[in-house]
């Protein structure tokens, strides 16, 4: 970044003061909260997060330094404001797949097609598009999820949201746009599955393993077999 584009020291100082103010407001909201999911606390939390993020960015741009604060992502759910005793529920599910093995997918579709005595004469299993239509028409989504490898599919991210409603929707009311009117504040619970979580866990393991390896290795390593013929554990002079 050029010097001309850098924030001034005064701007960084002002951002730091904004964080202090947001901290005071957040603490005051917590002290006055009316319950575990008080909207005022949620708003103060968001203001604090925004102020801290702005300060972190300016601090880095000006001084090439960072803060120890971790700002939550935007996927954090707001507090629940739906009915305490919901009389109706909607379960919203999204599962992503990659078509990893098209030939396997179409082979499974051909089996479904061959077993259907009422199937039309036109073969639809010869294309990926047609095969997907056959399989998802024959099997429940949960069964496809549990047998996805058999169908040549590879799992991606998935999410399930349970939302509360005051009353059941009229038949056919939301079919054209099933996810358009989701209110995050009426989400009772949410479950996410993503490879991102596995990667973060693997990164932590790799860091631990690297640290252990560095701690055990030294200039002198004893790799000679033990008397019983088993390879000796690496030993370092302490």
C-alpha positions as CSV (number, residue, x, y, z in Angstrom):
1,X,0.0,0.0,0.0
2,X,1.3,3.5,-0.9
3,X,1.9,6.1,1.7
4,X,-0.9,8.2,0.2
5,X,-3.4,5.4,0.8
6,X,-2.5,4.8,4.4
7,X,-4.8,5.9,7.1
8,X,-3.5,8.7,9.4
9,X,-2.5,8.1,13.0
10,X,-5.5,10.2,14.0
11,X,-7.8,7.9,12.1
12,X,-6.3,4.9,13.9
13,X,-6.7,6.6,17.2
14,X,-10.3,7.5,16.4
15,X,-11.0,3.8,15.6
16,X,-9.5,2.7,18.9
17,X,-11.7,5.2,20.7
18,X,-14.7,3.8,18.8
19,X,-13.8,0.3,20.1
20,X,-13.7,1.6,23.7
21,X,-17.1,3.2,23.3
22,X,-18.5,0.1,21.8
23,X,-17.1,-2.0,24.7
24,X,-18.8,0.3,27.2
25,X,-22.1,0.1,25.3
26,X,-21.9,-3.7,25.1
27,X,-21.2,-4.1,28.8
28,X,-24.1,-1.7,29.7
29,X,-26.4,-3.8,27.4
30,X,-25.3,-7.0,29.1
31,X,-25.8,-5.5,32.5
32,X,-29.4,-4.4,31.6
33,X,-30.4,-7.4,29.6
34,X,-33.9,-8.8,30.1
35,X,-33.0,-12.4,29.1
36,X,-30.5,-14.7,27.4
37,X,-31.4,-13.5,23.9
38,X,-32.0,-9.8,24.5
39,X,-32.0,-8.0,21.1
40,X,-30.2,-5.0,22.7
41,X,-27.2,-7.2,23.6
42,X,-27.2,-8.6,20.1
43,X,-27.1,-5.1,18.6
44,X,-24.4,-4.0,20.9
45,X,-22.4,-7.2,20.1
46,X,-22.6,-6.4,16.4
47,X,-21.6,-2.8,16.9
48,X,-18.6,-3.9,18.9
49,X,-17.6,-6.5,16.3
50,X,-17.8,-3.8,13.5
51,X,-15.8,-1.3,15.5
52,X,-13.1,-3.9,16.4
53,X,-12.9,-5.0,12.7
54,X,-12.5,-1.5,11.5
55,X,-9.8,-0.8,14.1
56,X,-8.0,-4.0,13.2
57,X,-7.9,-3.0,9.5
58,X,-6.7,0.5,10.1
59,X,-4.1,-0.7,12.6
60,X,-2.7,-3.1,10.0
61,X,-2.8,-0.6,7.1
62,X,-1.0,2.1,9.2
63,X,1.4,0.1,11.4
64,X,1.4,-3.5,9.9
65,X,0.1,-4.8,13.3
66,X,-3.0,-6.8,14.2
67,X,-5.2,-7.2,17.3
68,X,-5.7,-10.5,19.2
69,X,-9.4,-10.3,18.6
70,X,-11.2,-12.8,16.3
71,X,-14.3,-11.3,14.7
72,X,-17.2,-13.7,14.3
73,X,-18.4,-14.4,10.8
74,X,-21.6,-13.1,9.3
75,X,-23.2,-16.5,9.6
76,X,-23.8,-16.1,13.3
77,X,-27.5,-16.5,13.9
78,X,-29.4,-13.6,15.6
79,X,-31.3,-14.2,18.8
80,X,-34.6,-16.2,18.4
81,X,-37.7,-14.0,18.5
82,X,-40.3,-16.5,17.4
83,X,-43.1,-17.9,19.4
84,X,-42.2,-19.6,22.7
85,X,-44.5,-22.5,21.9
86,X,-44.5,-22.9,18.1
87,X,-47.6,-24.5,16.6
88,X,-45.9,-25.1,13.2
89,X,-42.4,-25.8,11.9
90,X,-40.6,-25.6,8.6
91,X,-37.5,-27.7,8.0
92,X,-35.2,-26.2,5.4
93,X,-32.5,-28.5,4.0
94,X,-29.8,-27.9,1.4
95,X,-27.3,-30.5,0.4
96,X,-24.6,-29.9,-2.3
97,X,-23.1,-32.7,-4.4
98,X,-20.5,-32.9,-7.1
99,X,-21.1,-35.4,-9.9
100,X,-17.8,-37.3,-9.4
101,X,-18.6,-40.4,-11.6
102,X,-21.1,-39.7,-14.3
103,X,-20.9,-43.2,-15.7
104,X,-21.8,-44.7,-12.3
105,X,-24.7,-42.2,-12.0
106,X,-26.1,-43.2,-15.4
107,X,-25.6,-46.9,-14.7
108,X,-27.7,-46.6,-11.5
109,X,-30.4,-44.7,-13.5
110,X,-30.5,-47.4,-16.1
111,X,-31.3,-50.0,-13.4
112,X,-34.2,-47.9,-12.2
113,X,-35.4,-47.4,-15.7
114,X,-35.2,-51.1,-16.5
115,X,-37.2,-52.0,-13.4
116,X,-40.0,-49.6,-14.2
117,X,-42.5,-51.4,-16.3
118,X,-44.5,-48.2,-16.9
119,X,-41.5,-46.2,-18.0
120,X,-41.8,-44.4,-21.4
121,X,-40.1,-45.8,-24.4
122,X,-37.8,-42.8,-24.6
123,X,-34.6,-43.5,-22.6
124,X,-33.7,-40.7,-20.2
125,X,-30.8,-42.4,-18.3
126,X,-28.3,-41.7,-21.1
127,X,-27.6,-38.1,-19.9
128,X,-26.5,-36.8,-16.5
129,X,-29.5,-34.5,-16.4
130,X,-31.9,-37.3,-17.1
131,X,-30.2,-39.7,-14.7
132,X,-30.4,-37.2,-11.9
133,X,-34.1,-36.8,-12.5
134,X,-34.7,-40.6,-12.4
135,X,-32.7,-41.1,-9.2
136,X,-34.1,-38.2,-7.3
137,X,-37.5,-39.2,-8.4
138,X,-37.0,-42.8,-7.3
139,X,-35.2,-42.4,-4.0
140,X,-35.8,-40.1,-1.0
141,X,-33.2,-37.4,-0.4
142,X,-32.1,-39.0,2.9
143,X,-31.4,-42.3,1.1
144,X,-29.4,-40.6,-1.6
145,X,-27.4,-38.8,1.1
146,X,-26.6,-42.1,2.8
147,X,-25.8,-43.9,-0.5
148,X,-24.3,-41.0,-2.5
149,X,-21.1,-42.9,-3.4
150,X,-23.2,-45.6,-5.1
151,X,-24.7,-43.0,-7.3
152,X,-21.4,-41.5,-8.3
153,X,-21.9,-38.4,-6.2
154,X,-19.5,-36.6,-3.9
155,X,-20.8,-34.7,-0.8
156,X,-20.3,-31.0,-0.5
157,X,-21.6,-28.7,2.2
158,X,-25.0,-29.2,3.8
159,X,-27.2,-27.3,6.2
160,X,-30.5,-27.9,8.0
161,X,-32.6,-25.1,9.6
162,X,-35.6,-25.7,11.8
163,X,-37.8,-22.6,11.8
164,X,-40.8,-21.8,13.9
165,X,-44.1,-20.5,12.5
166,X,-47.3,-19.2,14.2
167,X,-49.4,-21.4,12.0
168,X,-49.1,-23.8,9.1
169,X,-48.9,-22.4,5.6
170,X,-51.7,-22.8,3.2
171,X,-51.3,-25.7,0.7
172,X,-49.2,-24.6,-2.2
173,X,-48.5,-21.2,-0.7
174,X,-44.7,-21.3,-0.8
175,X,-43.9,-23.9,-3.4
176,X,-42.7,-21.5,-6.0
177,X,-40.1,-19.9,-3.7
178,X,-39.6,-22.2,-0.7
179,X,-36.6,-20.4,0.8
180,X,-37.4,-16.8,0.0
181,X,-39.1,-15.7,3.2
182,X,-36.8,-17.3,5.8
183,X,-36.6,-15.2,9.0
184,X,-33.3,-15.9,10.7
185,X,-34.7,-14.8,14.0
186,X,-37.2,-17.6,13.9
187,X,-34.6,-20.3,13.5
188,X,-35.0,-22.8,16.4
189,X,-31.8,-24.7,15.6
190,X,-29.4,-25.1,12.8
191,X,-26.9,-27.8,11.8
192,X,-24.1,-27.3,9.3
193,X,-21.7,-29.8,7.7
194,X,-18.7,-28.6,5.7
195,X,-15.3,-29.8,4.7
196,X,-14.0,-26.4,6.1
197,X,-14.5,-27.7,9.6
198,X,-12.5,-30.8,8.9
199,X,-9.7,-28.7,7.3
200,X,-9.5,-26.5,10.4
201,X,-9.3,-29.6,12.6
202,X,-6.6,-31.1,10.4
203,X,-4.6,-27.9,10.5
204,X,-4.7,-28.0,14.3
205,X,-3.5,-31.6,14.3
206,X,-0.7,-30.8,11.8
207,X,0.5,-27.9,14.0
208,X,0.5,-30.1,17.1
209,X,2.3,-32.9,15.3
210,X,4.9,-30.5,13.9
211,X,5.4,-29.1,17.4
212,X,5.9,-32.6,18.9
213,X,8.3,-33.6,16.1
214,X,10.4,-30.5,16.7
215,X,10.5,-31.1,20.4
216,X,11.7,-34.7,20.0
217,X,14.3,-34.1,17.4
218,X,17.8,-33.0,18.2
219,X,21.3,-33.3,16.7
220,X,21.8,-36.8,17.9
221,X,19.1,-39.4,17.0
222,X,19.2,-43.0,18.1
223,X,17.5,-45.2,15.5
224,X,19.3,-48.5,16.3
225,X,17.1,-51.5,16.9
226,X,16.4,-52.6,20.5
227,X,17.6,-55.9,21.7
228,X,14.4,-57.6,20.8
229,X,14.8,-56.5,17.2
230,X,12.1,-53.7,17.3
231,X,13.2,-50.4,15.9
232,X,14.1,-48.0,18.7
233,X,12.1,-44.8,19.3
234,X,13.8,-41.6,18.1
235,X,15.5,-40.1,21.1
236,X,17.0,-36.7,21.5
237,X,19.6,-35.4,24.0
238,X,17.8,-33.2,26.5
